[in-house]
Amino acid sequence: MSQTAISFRVDNELKQGFDSLCNEFGLSNSAALTIFMKAVVRERKIPFEIKADPLDETRLKAMKAVEHMREDAARAGIQDMSLEEINAIIKETRDERRKNTGGN
């Protein structure tokens, strides 16, 4: 089947937003538009909705995931660490690495 190019102008912000969402979906903008066109022709209507999770929903999912990790750690007898404790371990690890690599 031969192919043809389609060229049209859109607002730069719209294109950037579209490209960003296509990337989240794992698609190129060309693939997304081809999927859309095939579905429109097949269904003879705008047949579907594609959307990304709203940021608030994504944050909520992340917070729930962290809470589940904390619960799993607590069941395993591992206590939460303070930010100061985490930073102290990071510093200790970096200092040890510098010592072992001659200060680099």
C-alpha positions as CSV (number, residue, x, y, z in Angstrom):
1,M,0.0,0.0,0.0
2,S,1.5,3.3,-1.0
3,Q,1.7,6.1,1.6
4,T,1.3,9.8,1.5
5,A,2.4,12.6,3.7
6,I,0.0,15.0,5.4
7,S,1.1,18.4,6.5
8,F,-0.8,20.9,8.6
9,R,-0.2,23.7,11.0
10,V,-1.1,23.7,14.7
11,D,-0.2,25.9,17.6
12,N,3.3,25.2,18.9
13,E,2.0,24.6,22.5
14,L,-0.6,22.2,21.2
15,K,2.0,20.2,19.3
16,Q,4.3,20.1,22.3
17,G,1.5,18.9,24.5
18,F,0.4,16.3,22.0
19,D,4.0,15.1,21.5
20,S,4.4,14.8,25.3
21,L,1.2,12.8,25.7
22,C,2.1,10.5,22.8
23,N,5.4,9.8,24.5
24,E,3.5,8.9,27.7
25,F,1.4,6.5,25.6
26,G,4.6,5.0,24.0
27,L,3.6,6.3,20.6
28,S,5.0,8.7,18.0
29,N,2.6,11.5,17.0
30,S,2.5,9.9,13.6
31,A,1.4,6.5,15.0
32,A,-1.2,8.2,17.2
33,L,-2.7,10.1,14.3
34,T,-2.7,7.0,12.1
35,I,-4.5,5.0,14.8
36,F,-7.0,7.8,15.1
37,M,-7.6,8.0,11.4
38,K,-8.1,4.3,11.0
39,A,-10.6,4.2,13.8
40,V,-12.6,7.1,12.4
41,V,-12.8,5.5,9.0
42,R,-13.7,2.1,10.4
43,E,-16.3,3.4,12.9
44,R,-17.4,6.3,10.9
45,K,-17.2,8.4,14.0
46,I,-14.8,9.6,16.7
47,P,-14.9,6.2,18.4
48,F,-12.6,6.4,21.4
49,E,-11.0,8.5,24.1
50,I,-7.3,8.3,25.0
51,K,-6.3,10.1,28.2
52,A,-3.4,10.2,30.6
53,D,-4.0,10.1,34.4
54,P,-4.5,13.5,35.8
55,L,-1.5,14.6,37.9
56,D,-3.5,14.5,41.1
57,E,-4.5,10.9,40.4
58,T,-0.9,10.1,39.6
59,R,0.3,11.7,42.9
60,L,-2.4,9.8,44.8
61,K,-1.2,6.5,43.3
62,A,2.4,7.3,44.2
63,M,1.4,8.1,47.8
64,K,-0.5,4.9,48.1
65,A,2.5,3.0,46.7
66,V,4.8,4.6,49.3
67,E,2.3,3.7,52.0
68,H,2.2,0.1,50.9
69,M,6.0,0.0,51.0
70,R,6.0,1.4,54.5
71,E,3.5,-1.2,55.6
72,D,5.5,-4.0,54.0
73,A,8.7,-2.7,55.7
74,A,6.9,-2.5,59.1
75,R,5.7,-6.1,58.7
76,A,9.3,-7.1,58.0
77,G,10.4,-5.3,61.2
78,I,12.1,-2.4,59.3
79,Q,11.5,1.0,60.8
80,D,11.1,4.2,58.9
81,M,14.2,6.4,58.7
82,S,14.3,10.1,59.1
83,L,15.7,12.3,56.3
84,E,18.7,13.0,58.6
85,E,19.4,9.3,58.9
86,I,19.1,8.7,55.1
87,N,21.4,11.7,54.4
88,A,23.9,10.4,57.0
89,I,24.0,7.0,55.3
90,I,24.4,8.7,51.9
91,K,27.3,10.8,53.2
92,E,28.9,7.8,54.9
93,T,28.7,5.8,51.6
94,R,30.1,8.7,49.6
95,D,33.0,9.3,52.1
96,E,33.8,5.5,51.9
97,R,33.8,5.6,48.1
98,R,36.1,8.6,48.0
99,K,38.4,6.9,50.5
100,N,38.5,3.8,48.4
101,T,39.1,5.6,45.1
102,G,41.7,8.0,46.3
103,G,39.5,11.1,46.7
104,N,37.8,11.2,43.3
